[in-house]
């Protein structure tokens, strides 16, 4: 189990490094004003950030997700695996329920982390910046707004993460079975990457409008007076001002990000598990290969909780 946590954390780091630029673009597109839009689309947003802030501008707020990764991955892998075992049977419904439980519990860390990330992604560059980093951002929010401020957007985060993680683990389970991901298959790793990337896309599609609302609530008041009184008020005001398309804003960059992020995550998880389990399978202090060397588990394996 500890090995699965380690592999999951390593995979999460790889995923963040690959996907954070897309996330920065997504957040800026989600929260920009339609009356005076700063960006014309995903590509224009990328180009503008690089031109005005250099490539490093795409990695604003990176510290926050990296800081929370160890805890988030440990929670997700641990809760999902333990819940699935507690439910007693590996069925599609139980895969969804176990994933949903994992998504709900990790919100305790995910919500403050994403709040800091969103604030850092939106702040001005140079001397005018308000926050020096993720910890400074959360410290300032706590001093000004207390614990409630640090957990701003918690309800919308729960509404997003609970079903999306259920969809993710369900889709991953269905796809790995459909693709025939067997340990001896030479195409096991590409199949796992395909399953993971596709599951990530389906997961985002299932709750993306809620993510738009969450981003708007967490960015509310950063540039001027607060506008929204809560989730429903944000939905009403956003729809009234910009129509239904507002709830798909930034979707292109999110889907562009979803596949490579999950591909990088699962590739790293596979490499870590393969190397670590290969080391564990070697007999210590035995120079003669007299005993059968075949391990009980697969040589290439996905995390047991998945």
Helices and strands as residue ranges (DSSP letters): H 2-31, H 42-53, G 55-59, H 62-87, H 92-105, H 107-122, G 126-128, H 134-150, H 154-179, H 188-219, H 231-242, G 244-248, H 251-281
